[in-house]
Amino acid sequence: MAPARSAAGPRPQERAHAWPVSVSRRAAGGRTRGRRRPPDGHNGAVTSLDAHRSGFACFVGRPNAGKSTLTNALVGSKVAITSSKPQTTRHAIRGIVHRPDAQLIIVDTPGLHRPRTLLGQRLNDLVYETWSEVDVVGFCVPADQKIGPGDRYIAEQLAKVAKRTPVIGVVTKTDLVGKQQVAEQLLALQQVMEFADLVPCSAVDSYQMDVLADLLVGRLPEGPQLYPDGELTDEPETTLIAELIREAALEGVRDELPHSLAVGIEEMVPREGRDDLIDVHAVIYVERQSQKAIVIGRGGERLRAVGSQARKHIQALLGSKIYLDLHVKVAKDWQRDPKQLRRLGF
């Protein structure tokens, strides 16, 4: 099926396959191909008010720093799931920001953390790989949390790429604290590493989101659009649907369970004889039998709630009614099993 679109509806160049054709096309293995770099000697800064710019940015930071929320706010639509649970993001989701003067592709990456499983190591590898491919990096630190060892570790790693890729310091969640604490956090962040720019912002009340967007765009190389107007992400719909189900399943579960949850879409087809209904068959995977009981809940009550919540978001994504068939299966220690990780798309 075609990728997720804006509410403007289908475009004349609408395509039937899941991988959109574009300058920055994703290969079957999930790698980026054909990405442009600025010409030699070009630092990415704005040199002409009339020049159109296009390129890639990513937000990095420790888990739960507000990276996915920033991505959704800038794109203007939900392309990345969010949760109060750390390490919610597991894929490098691309969100596309369309402006008259630029096209900014934001790569939402997992939070960098000390890995305890093979999955954790692969997520960290994904973050490092993304750093090497983007034109500008936003290092996110929440305004309501003191800068700690995790932030300093990330700064040390970013310093290795800062010579060729500008890094912007971003103090997030400013809506949670007063102006004085925001100022103190900016000063503290400034001591961590040398930044190309520093900006405080909040995706919740839109504080300085336009400033953040301008700073990111100002570091992009000149170039044409990489994606057609109205396209919000280049992710296949099955990936986005699986993430929406996982987001619903994460709510209200115990702290140790979120890392054990994974979702696979087994089938997604139009209902035979109906043009207004899509059947989605999905499986929530857990690592132990006891976790399966938690996800299902007493008499299936919790699983029905997960399905109801996910269904609303999936219908908004597809623009169609859906029937969601949801099951829970045990995939023992899947986070540590290379074969199972590959099957689940990691």
BALOBA-1460 file (C-alpha; in Angstrom, 3 decimals):
// residues 346
<rec num="1" residu="m" x="0.000" y="0.000" z="0.000"/>
<rec num="2" residu="a" x="1.074" y="3.594" z="-0.502"/>
<rec num="3" residu="p" x="2.921" y="5.459" z="2.263"/>
<rec num="4" residu="a" x="1.185" y="7.666" z="4.803"/>
<rec num="5" residu="r" x="0.003" y="10.977" z="3.416"/>
<rec num="6" residu="s" x="-1.292" y="14.301" z="4.579"/>
<rec num="7" residu="a" x="-4.998" y="14.932" z="4.858"/>
<rec num="8" residu="a" x="-4.855" y="16.642" z="1.454"/>
<rec num="9" residu="g" x="-5.581" y="13.275" z="-0.171"/>
<rec num="10" residu="p" x="-3.912" y="11.300" z="-2.962"/>
<rec num="11" residu="r" x="-1.552" y="13.008" z="-5.372"/>
<rec num="12" residu="p" x="-1.380" y="12.573" z="-9.169"/>
<rec num="13" residu="q" x="1.929" y="10.699" z="-8.798"/>
<rec num="14" residu="e" x="0.534" y="8.291" z="-6.164"/>
<rec num="15" residu="r" x="2.292" y="4.927" z="-6.299"/>
<rec num="16" residu="a" x="1.137" y="1.445" z="-5.361"/>
<rec num="17" residu="h" x="4.353" y="0.030" z="-3.895"/>
<rec num="18" residu="a" x="5.492" y="0.457" z="-0.303"/>
<rec num="19" residu="w" x="8.936" y="2.004" z="-0.956"/>
<rec num="20" residu="p" x="8.595" y="5.534" z="-2.389"/>
<rec num="21" residu="v" x="10.935" y="6.385" z="-5.251"/>
<rec num="22" residu="s" x="12.984" y="9.467" z="-4.347"/>
<rec num="23" residu="v" x="16.504" y="10.842" z="-4.402"/>
<rec num="24" residu="s" x="17.056" y="9.370" z="-0.940"/>
<rec num="25" residu="r" x="15.530" y="5.978" z="-1.560"/>
<rec num="26" residu="r" x="15.669" y="3.239" z="1.052"/>
<rec num="27" residu="a" x="17.154" y="-0.037" z="-0.150"/>
<rec num="28" residu="a" x="15.636" y="-3.398" z="0.767"/>
<rec num="29" residu="g" x="18.082" y="-3.778" z="3.647"/>
<rec num="30" residu="g" x="16.961" y="-0.494" z="5.204"/>
<rec num="31" residu="r" x="20.093" y="1.516" z="4.299"/>
<rec num="32" residu="t" x="20.025" y="4.999" z="2.841"/>
<rec num="33" residu="r" x="21.280" y="5.387" z="-0.710"/>
<rec num="34" residu="g" x="22.052" y="8.392" z="-2.896"/>
<rec num="35" residu="r" x="22.310" y="10.902" z="-0.048"/>
<rec num="36" residu="r" x="23.961" y="14.155" z="-1.034"/>
<rec num="37" residu="r" x="26.663" y="15.894" z="0.932"/>
<rec num="38" residu="p" x="27.382" y="19.639" z="0.764"/>
<rec num="39" residu="p" x="30.027" y="20.616" z="-1.815"/>
<rec num="40" residu="d" x="33.606" y="20.883" z="-0.590"/>
<rec num="41" residu="g" x="34.094" y="24.032" z="1.408"/>
<rec num="42" residu="h" x="30.365" y="24.490" z="2.057"/>
<rec num="43" residu="n" x="29.578" y="24.515" z="5.774"/>
<rec num="44" residu="g" x="25.817" y="24.251" z="5.336"/>
<rec num="45" residu="a" x="25.005" y="27.782" z="6.519"/>
<rec num="46" residu="v" x="22.493" y="29.921" z="4.621"/>
<rec num="47" residu="t" x="24.185" y="31.824" z="1.793"/>
<rec num="48" residu="s" x="21.180" y="33.007" z="-0.197"/>
<rec num="49" residu="l" x="17.686" y="33.983" z="0.866"/>
<rec num="50" residu="d" x="16.295" y="32.657" z="-2.443"/>
<rec num="51" residu="a" x="18.097" y="29.295" z="-2.457"/>
<rec num="52" residu="h" x="16.000" y="26.210" z="-1.826"/>
<rec num="53" residu="r" x="17.567" y="23.807" z="0.654"/>
<rec num="54" residu="s" x="17.037" y="20.112" z="1.253"/>
<rec num="55" residu="g" x="18.696" y="17.548" z="3.445"/>
<rec num="56" residu="f" x="18.653" y="15.417" z="6.552"/>
<rec num="57" residu="a" x="18.704" y="16.111" z="10.291"/>
<rec num="58" residu="c" x="18.452" y="13.866" z="13.323"/>
<rec num="59" residu="f" x="17.751" y="14.364" z="17.006"/>
<rec num="60" residu="v" x="19.933" y="12.436" z="19.443"/>
<rec num="61" residu="g" x="19.962" y="12.153" z="23.208"/>
<rec num="62" residu="r" x="19.416" y="9.713" z="25.991"/>
<rec num="63" residu="p" x="16.090" y="7.869" z="26.200"/>
<rec num="64" residu="n" x="12.986" y="9.964" z="26.904"/>
<rec num="65" residu="a" x="14.622" y="13.283" z="25.972"/>
<rec num="66" residu="g" x="11.669" y="14.315" z="23.800"/>
<rec num="67" residu="k" x="13.161" y="13.481" z="20.387"/>
<rec num="68" residu="s" x="10.077" y="11.814" z="18.890"/>
<rec num="69" residu="t" x="7.775" y="14.546" z="20.191"/>
<rec num="70" residu="l" x="9.954" y="17.182" z="18.501"/>
<rec num="71" residu="t" x="9.895" y="15.205" z="15.252"/>
<rec num="72" residu="n" x="6.095" y="14.961" z="15.248"/>
<rec num="73" residu="a" x="5.705" y="18.660" z="16.085"/>
<rec num="74" residu="l" x="7.985" y="19.783" z="13.259"/>
<rec num="75" residu="v" x="6.381" y="17.440" z="10.720"/>
<rec num="76" residu="g" x="2.919" y="18.506" z="11.880"/>
<rec num="77" residu="s" x="1.679" y="14.921" z="12.056"/>
<rec num="78" residu="k" x="2.274" y="11.783" z="14.106"/>
<rec num="79" residu="v" x="5.007" y="9.825" z="12.332"/>
<rec num="80" residu="a" x="6.878" y="8.576" z="15.432"/>
<rec num="81" residu="i" x="5.292" y="6.967" z="18.491"/>
<rec num="82" residu="t" x="5.795" y="8.527" z="21.897"/>
<rec num="83" residu="s" x="5.601" y="7.139" z="25.422"/>
<rec num="84" residu="s" x="6.726" y="7.923" z="28.940"/>
<rec num="85" residu="k" x="8.662" y="4.641" z="28.796"/>
<rec num="86" residu="p" x="12.377" y="5.017" z="27.957"/>
<rec num="87" residu="q" x="13.706" y="3.529" z="24.702"/>
<rec num="88" residu="t" x="10.322" y="3.669" z="22.981"/>
<rec num="89" residu="t" x="11.854" y="4.367" z="19.545"/>
<rec num="90" residu="r" x="13.347" y="1.298" z="17.850"/>
<rec num="91" residu="h" x="13.478" y="2.324" z="14.197"/>
<rec num="92" residu="a" x="14.996" y="5.282" z="12.365"/>
<rec num="93" residu="i" x="11.701" y="6.836" z="11.270"/>
<rec num="94" residu="r" x="11.906" y="9.638" z="8.704"/>
<rec num="95" residu="g" x="9.540" y="12.583" z="8.980"/>
<rec num="96" residu="i" x="9.374" y="15.125" z="6.150"/>
<rec num="97" residu="v" x="8.969" y="18.865" z="6.777"/>
<rec num="98" residu="h" x="7.767" y="20.849" z="3.754"/>
<rec num="99" residu="r" x="8.502" y="24.580" z="3.547"/>
<rec num="100" residu="p" x="8.527" y="27.028" z="0.612"/>
<rec num="101" residu="d" x="12.267" y="27.519" z="1.070"/>
<rec num="102" residu="a" x="13.309" y="24.018" z="2.081"/>
<rec num="103" residu="q" x="12.547" y="20.355" z="2.584"/>
<rec num="104" residu="l" x="13.857" y="19.009" z="5.874"/>
<rec num="105" residu="i" x="13.912" y="15.250" z="6.469"/>
<rec num="106" residu="i" x="14.149" y="14.445" z="10.185"/>
<rec num="107" residu="v" x="15.430" y="11.010" z="11.144"/>
<rec num="108" residu="d" x="14.019" y="10.043" z="14.537"/>
<rec num="109" residu="t" x="16.499" y="7.667" z="16.180"/>
<rec num="110" residu="p" x="16.435" y="5.473" z="19.304"/>
<rec num="111" residu="g" x="17.862" y="6.913" z="22.512"/>
<rec num="112" residu="l" x="21.542" y="6.152" z="23.002"/>
<rec num="113" residu="h" x="21.995" y="3.930" z="26.066"/>
<rec num="114" residu="r" x="24.208" y="1.281" z="27.650"/>
<rec num="115" residu="p" x="23.082" y="-1.887" z="25.836"/>
<rec num="116" residu="r" x="22.167" y="-4.986" z="27.830"/>
<rec num="117" residu="t" x="20.934" y="-7.095" z="24.905"/>
<rec num="118" residu="l" x="21.732" y="-7.686" z="21.244"/>
<rec num="119" residu="l" x="18.715" y="-5.531" z="20.392"/>
<rec num="120" residu="g" x="20.152" y="-2.678" z="22.484"/>
<rec num="121" residu="q" x="23.491" y="-2.936" z="20.681"/>
<rec num="122" residu="r" x="21.798" y="-2.891" z="17.278"/>
<rec num="123" residu="l" x="19.768" y="0.177" z="18.232"/>
<rec num="124" residu="n" x="22.956" y="1.983" z="19.275"/>
<rec num="125" residu="d" x="24.606" y="0.970" z="15.988"/>
<rec num="126" residu="l" x="21.617" y="2.461" z="14.161"/>
<rec num="127" residu="v" x="22.145" y="5.777" z="15.961"/>
<rec num="128" residu="y" x="25.846" y="5.936" z="15.079"/>
<rec num="129" residu="e" x="25.107" y="5.027" z="11.449"/>
<rec num="130" residu="t" x="22.537" y="7.815" z="11.217"/>
<rec num="131" residu="w" x="25.009" y="10.398" z="12.541"/>
<rec num="132" residu="s" x="27.313" y="9.684" z="9.612"/>
<rec num="133" residu="e" x="24.541" y="10.239" z="7.060"/>
<rec num="134" residu="v" x="22.823" y="13.476" z="8.106"/>
<rec num="135" residu="d" x="23.644" y="17.136" z="7.428"/>
<rec num="136" residu="v" x="22.943" y="18.425" z="10.948"/>
<rec num="137" residu="v" x="22.431" y="16.877" z="14.400"/>
<rec num="138" residu="g" x="20.261" y="18.173" z="17.242"/>
<rec num="139" residu="f" x="21.509" y="17.049" z="20.676"/>
<rec num="140" residu="c" x="18.441" y="17.001" z="22.969"/>
<rec num="141" residu="v" x="18.590" y="17.497" z="26.741"/>
<rec num="142" residu="p" x="15.378" y="17.926" z="28.793"/>
<rec num="143" residu="a" x="15.077" y="21.192" z="30.728"/>
<rec num="144" residu="d" x="13.723" y="19.409" z="33.814"/>
<rec num="145" residu="q" x="16.610" y="16.940" z="34.262"/>
<rec num="146" residu="k" x="20.190" y="17.651" z="35.243"/>
<rec num="147" residu="i" x="22.872" y="16.858" z="32.706"/>
<rec num="148" residu="g" x="24.380" y="13.517" z="33.691"/>
<rec num="149" residu="p" x="26.956" y="10.913" z="32.665"/>
<rec num="150" residu="g" x="24.733" y="9.673" z="29.835"/>
<rec num="151" residu="d" x="24.581" y="13.134" z="28.262"/>
<rec num="152" residu="r" x="28.339" y="13.583" z="28.599"/>
<rec num="153" residu="y" x="28.959" y="10.217" z="26.975"/>
<rec num="154" residu="i" x="26.789" y="11.210" z="24.003"/>
<rec num="155" residu="a" x="28.628" y="14.545" z="23.772"/>
<rec num="156" residu="e" x="31.964" y="12.717" z="23.649"/>
<rec num="157" residu="q" x="30.710" y="10.594" z="20.759"/>
<rec num="158" residu="l" x="29.218" y="13.611" z="18.954"/>
<rec num="159" residu="a" x="32.498" y="15.503" z="19.236"/>
<rec num="160" residu="k" x="33.944" y="12.963" z="16.792"/>
<rec num="161" residu="v" x="31.471" y="13.975" z="14.069"/>
<rec num="162" residu="a" x="31.125" y="17.684" z="14.968"/>
<rec num="163" residu="k" x="34.133" y="18.599" z="12.797"/>
<rec num="164" residu="r" x="32.226" y="17.631" z="9.638"/>
<rec num="165" residu="t" x="28.590" y="17.774" z="10.797"/>
<rec num="166" residu="p" x="27.237" y="20.749" z="12.780"/>
<rec num="167" residu="v" x="25.660" y="19.908" z="16.145"/>
<rec num="168" residu="i" x="22.909" y="22.107" z="17.617"/>
<rec num="169" residu="g" x="22.251" y="21.950" z="21.348"/>
<rec num="170" residu="v" x="18.500" y="21.654" z="22.046"/>
<rec num="171" residu="v" x="17.025" y="22.112" z="25.520"/>
<rec num="172" residu="t" x="13.627" y="20.376" z="25.316"/>
<rec num="173" residu="k" x="10.489" y="20.372" z="27.501"/>
<rec num="174" residu="t" x="10.853" y="24.023" z="28.554"/>
<rec num="175" residu="d" x="7.122" y="24.023" z="29.372"/>
<rec num="176" residu="l" x="7.904" y="21.963" z="32.499"/>
<rec num="177" residu="v" x="10.175" y="24.518" z="34.199"/>
<rec num="178" residu="g" x="10.608" y="28.250" z="34.746"/>
<rec num="179" residu="k" x="12.765" y="30.651" z="32.734"/>
<rec num="180" residu="q" x="15.545" y="30.604" z="35.316"/>
<rec num="181" residu="q" x="15.927" y="26.820" z="35.108"/>
<rec num="182" residu="v" x="15.921" y="26.976" z="31.312"/>
<rec num="183" residu="a" x="18.732" y="29.547" z="31.425"/>
<rec num="184" residu="e" x="20.722" y="27.400" z="33.863"/>
<rec num="185" residu="q" x="20.281" y="24.331" z="31.648"/>
<rec num="186" residu="l" x="21.494" y="26.247" z="28.589"/>
<rec num="187" residu="l" x="24.619" y="27.312" z="30.486"/>
<rec num="188" residu="a" x="25.207" y="23.748" z="31.692"/>
<rec num="189" residu="l" x="24.752" y="22.333" z="28.192"/>
<rec num="190" residu="q" x="27.178" y="24.887" z="26.800"/>
<rec num="191" residu="q" x="29.890" y="23.401" z="29.018"/>
<rec num="192" residu="v" x="29.393" y="19.876" z="27.656"/>
<rec num="193" residu="m" x="30.708" y="20.514" z="24.127"/>
<rec num="194" residu="e" x="31.052" y="23.191" z="21.480"/>
<rec num="195" residu="f" x="27.796" y="23.675" z="19.572"/>
<rec num="196" residu="a" x="27.036" y="25.374" z="16.280"/>
<rec num="197" residu="d" x="23.933" y="26.865" z="17.960"/>
<rec num="198" residu="l" x="21.928" y="26.521" z="21.175"/>
<rec num="199" residu="v" x="18.141" y="26.748" z="21.407"/>
<rec num="200" residu="p" x="15.506" y="26.084" z="24.111"/>
<rec num="201" residu="c" x="12.118" y="24.889" z="22.865"/>
<rec num="202" residu="s" x="8.925" y="23.026" z="23.702"/>
<rec num="203" residu="a" x="6.887" y="20.854" z="21.361"/>
<rec num="204" residu="v" x="3.949" y="20.987" z="23.791"/>
<rec num="205" residu="d" x="3.339" y="24.751" z="23.636"/>
<rec num="206" residu="s" x="5.244" y="25.337" z="20.352"/>
<rec num="207" residu="y" x="7.752" y="27.609" z="22.091"/>
<rec num="208" residu="q" x="10.556" y="28.434" z="19.627"/>
<rec num="209" residu="m" x="9.770" y="25.500" z="17.355"/>
<rec num="210" residu="d" x="10.019" y="27.873" z="14.392"/>
<rec num="211" residu="v" x="13.459" y="28.954" z="15.597"/>
<rec num="212" residu="l" x="14.582" y="25.333" z="15.861"/>
<rec num="213" residu="a" x="13.313" y="24.616" z="12.338"/>
<rec num="214" residu="d" x="15.149" y="27.661" z="10.951"/>
<rec num="215" residu="l" x="18.403" y="26.617" z="12.627"/>
<rec num="216" residu="l" x="18.167" y="23.109" z="11.162"/>
<rec num="217" residu="v" x="17.239" y="24.353" z="7.682"/>
<rec num="218" residu="g" x="20.064" y="26.892" z="7.782"/>
<rec num="219" residu="r" x="22.574" y="24.033" z="7.987"/>
<rec num="220" residu="l" x="21.245" y="22.131" z="4.973"/>
<rec num="221" residu="p" x="22.909" y="22.237" z="1.550"/>
<rec num="222" residu="e" x="21.165" y="23.884" z="-1.373"/>
<rec num="223" residu="g" x="19.141" y="21.436" z="-3.402"/>
<rec num="224" residu="p" x="15.736" y="20.449" z="-4.837"/>
<rec num="225" residu="q" x="12.909" y="18.590" z="-3.115"/>
<rec num="226" residu="l" x="13.751" y="14.989" z="-2.307"/>
<rec num="227" residu="y" x="10.127" y="13.908" z="-1.750"/>
<rec num="228" residu="p" x="6.838" y="14.928" z="-3.421"/>
<rec num="229" residu="d" x="4.617" y="17.552" z="-1.779"/>
<rec num="230" residu="g" x="2.341" y="16.150" z="0.919"/>
<rec num="231" residu="e" x="4.443" y="13.074" z="1.735"/>
<rec num="232" residu="l" x="5.030" y="12.937" z="5.499"/>
<rec num="233" residu="t" x="7.230" y="9.841" z="5.801"/>
<rec num="234" residu="d" x="8.810" y="7.186" z="3.603"/>
<rec num="235" residu="e" x="8.091" y="4.362" z="6.042"/>
<rec num="236" residu="p" x="5.879" y="1.482" z="4.824"/>
<rec num="237" residu="e" x="2.421" y="1.573" z="6.352"/>
<rec num="238" residu="t" x="2.965" y="-1.834" z="7.949"/>
<rec num="239" residu="t" x="5.887" y="-0.421" z="9.967"/>
<rec num="240" residu="l" x="3.851" y="2.569" z="11.123"/>
<rec num="241" residu="i" x="0.876" y="0.371" z="12.044"/>
<rec num="242" residu="a" x="3.088" y="-1.984" z="14.058"/>
<rec num="243" residu="e" x="4.494" y="1.007" z="15.933"/>
<rec num="244" residu="l" x="1.019" y="2.380" z="16.696"/>
<rec num="245" residu="i" x="-0.009" y="-0.971" z="18.170"/>
<rec num="246" residu="r" x="3.172" y="-1.106" z="20.263"/>
<rec num="247" residu="e" x="2.539" y="2.441" z="21.495"/>
<rec num="248" residu="a" x="-0.930" y="1.416" z="22.695"/>
<rec num="249" residu="a" x="0.471" y="-1.732" z="24.320"/>
<rec num="250" residu="l" x="3.112" y="0.255" z="26.222"/>
<rec num="251" residu="e" x="0.603" y="2.298" z="28.180"/>
<rec num="252" residu="g" x="0.139" y="1.177" z="31.781"/>
<rec num="253" residu="v" x="2.537" y="-1.788" z="31.730"/>
<rec num="254" residu="r" x="5.276" y="-2.487" z="34.249"/>
<rec num="255" residu="d" x="8.712" y="-0.949" z="33.741"/>
<rec num="256" residu="e" x="10.413" y="-4.205" z="32.756"/>
<rec num="257" residu="l" x="7.793" y="-5.194" z="30.163"/>
<rec num="258" residu="p" x="8.164" y="-2.433" z="27.493"/>
<rec num="259" residu="h" x="11.579" y="-3.710" z="26.386"/>
<rec num="260" residu="s" x="10.099" y="-7.191" z="25.858"/>
<rec num="261" residu="l" x="7.281" y="-6.008" z="23.574"/>
<rec num="262" residu="a" x="7.499" y="-6.242" z="19.798"/>
<rec num="263" residu="v" x="4.786" y="-6.154" z="17.130"/>
<rec num="264" residu="g" x="4.618" y="-7.850" z="13.749"/>
<rec num="265" residu="i" x="2.029" y="-7.309" z="11.010"/>
<rec num="266" residu="e" x="1.202" y="-10.693" z="9.506"/>
<rec num="267" residu="e" x="-1.277" y="-9.497" z="6.898"/>
<rec num="268" residu="m" x="-3.027" y="-6.312" z="5.800"/>
<rec num="269" residu="v" x="-5.587" y="-6.683" z="3.005"/>
<rec num="270" residu="p" x="-8.814" y="-4.984" z="1.859"/>
<rec num="271" residu="r" x="-11.913" y="-6.906" z="2.944"/>
<rec num="272" residu="e" x="-13.238" y="-8.936" z="0.026"/>
<rec num="273" residu="g" x="-16.284" y="-7.264" z="-1.498"/>
<rec num="274" residu="r" x="-15.717" y="-4.046" z="0.500"/>
<rec num="275" residu="d" x="-13.875" y="-0.894" z="-0.552"/>
<rec num="276" residu="d" x="-14.237" y="0.809" z="2.834"/>
<rec num="277" residu="l" x="-12.688" y="-1.784" z="5.176"/>
<rec num="278" residu="i" x="-9.151" y="-3.122" z="5.654"/>
<rec num="279" residu="d" x="-8.337" y="-6.257" z="7.644"/>
<rec num="280" residu="v" x="-5.163" y="-5.954" z="9.740"/>
<rec num="281" residu="h" x="-3.794" y="-9.109" z="11.375"/>
<rec num="282" residu="a" x="-1.079" y="-8.395" z="13.955"/>
<rec num="283" residu="v" x="0.850" y="-10.195" z="16.686"/>
<rec num="284" residu="i" x="2.266" y="-8.725" z="19.901"/>
<rec num="285" residu="y" x="5.377" y="-10.663" z="20.895"/>
<rec num="286" residu="v" x="6.612" y="-11.009" z="24.485"/>
<rec num="287" residu="e" x="9.493" y="-13.008" z="25.948"/>
<rec num="288" residu="r" x="7.770" y="-14.966" z="28.735"/>
<rec num="289" residu="q" x="4.429" y="-16.611" z="29.412"/>
<rec num="290" residu="s" x="3.889" y="-14.388" z="32.471"/>
<rec num="291" residu="q" x="4.225" y="-11.314" z="30.240"/>
<rec num="292" residu="k" x="1.618" y="-12.680" z="27.869"/>
<rec num="293" residu="a" x="-0.900" y="-12.807" z="30.726"/>
<rec num="294" residu="i" x="-0.141" y="-9.154" z="31.590"/>
<rec num="295" residu="v" x="-0.675" y="-7.934" z="28.013"/>
<rec num="296" residu="i" x="-3.936" y="-9.876" z="27.604"/>
<rec num="297" residu="g" x="-5.312" y="-8.909" z="31.022"/>
<rec num="298" residu="r" x="-8.147" y="-10.508" z="32.944"/>
<rec num="299" residu="g" x="-10.651" y="-11.944" z="30.491"/>
<rec num="300" residu="g" x="-8.829" y="-10.220" z="27.608"/>
<rec num="301" residu="e" x="-9.817" y="-6.790" z="28.916"/>
<rec num="302" residu="r" x="-6.415" y="-5.169" z="28.476"/>
<rec num="303" residu="l" x="-5.833" y="-6.543" z="24.968"/>
<rec num="304" residu="r" x="-9.234" y="-5.201" z="23.881"/>
<rec num="305" residu="a" x="-8.259" y="-1.758" z="25.241"/>
<rec num="306" residu="v" x="-4.971" y="-1.889" z="23.317"/>
<rec num="307" residu="g" x="-6.832" y="-2.802" z="20.133"/>
<rec num="308" residu="s" x="-9.396" y="-0.042" z="20.598"/>
<rec num="309" residu="q" x="-6.750" y="2.639" z="21.132"/>
<rec num="310" residu="a" x="-4.546" y="1.447" z="18.276"/>
<rec num="311" residu="r" x="-7.510" y="1.175" z="15.906"/>
<rec num="312" residu="k" x="-8.290" y="4.896" z="16.197"/>
<rec num="313" residu="h" x="-4.750" y="5.908" z="15.207"/>
<rec num="314" residu="i" x="-4.516" y="3.311" z="12.420"/>
<rec num="315" residu="q" x="-7.803" y="4.466" z="10.890"/>
<rec num="316" residu="a" x="-6.537" y="8.056" z="10.969"/>
<rec num="317" residu="l" x="-3.316" y="6.909" z="9.271"/>
<rec num="318" residu="l" x="-5.014" y="4.882" z="6.534"/>
<rec num="319" residu="g" x="-8.081" y="7.077" z="6.088"/>
<rec num="320" residu="s" x="-10.240" y="3.959" z="6.169"/>
<rec num="321" residu="k" x="-12.150" y="1.777" z="8.601"/>
<rec num="322" residu="i" x="-10.167" y="-1.235" z="9.785"/>
<rec num="323" residu="y" x="-10.775" y="-4.564" z="11.457"/>
<rec num="324" residu="l" x="-7.846" y="-5.220" z="13.805"/>
<rec num="325" residu="d" x="-7.205" y="-8.883" z="14.625"/>
<rec num="326" residu="l" x="-4.730" y="-8.869" z="17.518"/>
<rec num="327" residu="h" x="-2.985" y="-11.859" z="19.119"/>
<rec num="328" residu="v" x="-0.208" y="-12.279" z="21.712"/>
<rec num="329" residu="k" x="2.588" y="-14.834" z="21.303"/>
<rec num="330" residu="v" x="5.695" y="-15.759" z="23.290"/>
<rec num="331" residu="a" x="9.038" y="-15.477" z="21.472"/>
<rec num="332" residu="k" x="11.439" y="-16.533" z="24.199"/>
<rec num="333" residu="d" x="14.374" y="-14.119" z="24.705"/>
<rec num="334" residu="w" x="13.846" y="-12.567" z="21.264"/>
<rec num="335" residu="q" x="15.955" y="-9.510" z="22.215"/>
<rec num="336" residu="r" x="19.041" y="-11.758" z="22.429"/>
<rec num="337" residu="d" x="18.316" y="-14.070" z="19.497"/>
<rec num="338" residu="p" x="19.779" y="-12.907" z="16.128"/>
<rec num="339" residu="k" x="17.363" y="-15.062" z="14.134"/>
<rec num="340" residu="q" x="14.280" y="-13.703" z="15.900"/>
<rec num="341" residu="l" x="15.605" y="-10.137" z="15.718"/>
<rec num="342" residu="r" x="15.917" y="-10.451" z="11.933"/>
<rec num="343" residu="r" x="12.380" y="-11.819" z="11.694"/>
<rec num="344" residu="l" x="11.079" y="-8.846" z="13.671"/>
<rec num="345" residu="g" x="12.958" y="-6.372" z="11.480"/>
<rec num="346" residu="f" x="15.981" y="-5.500" z="13.654"/>
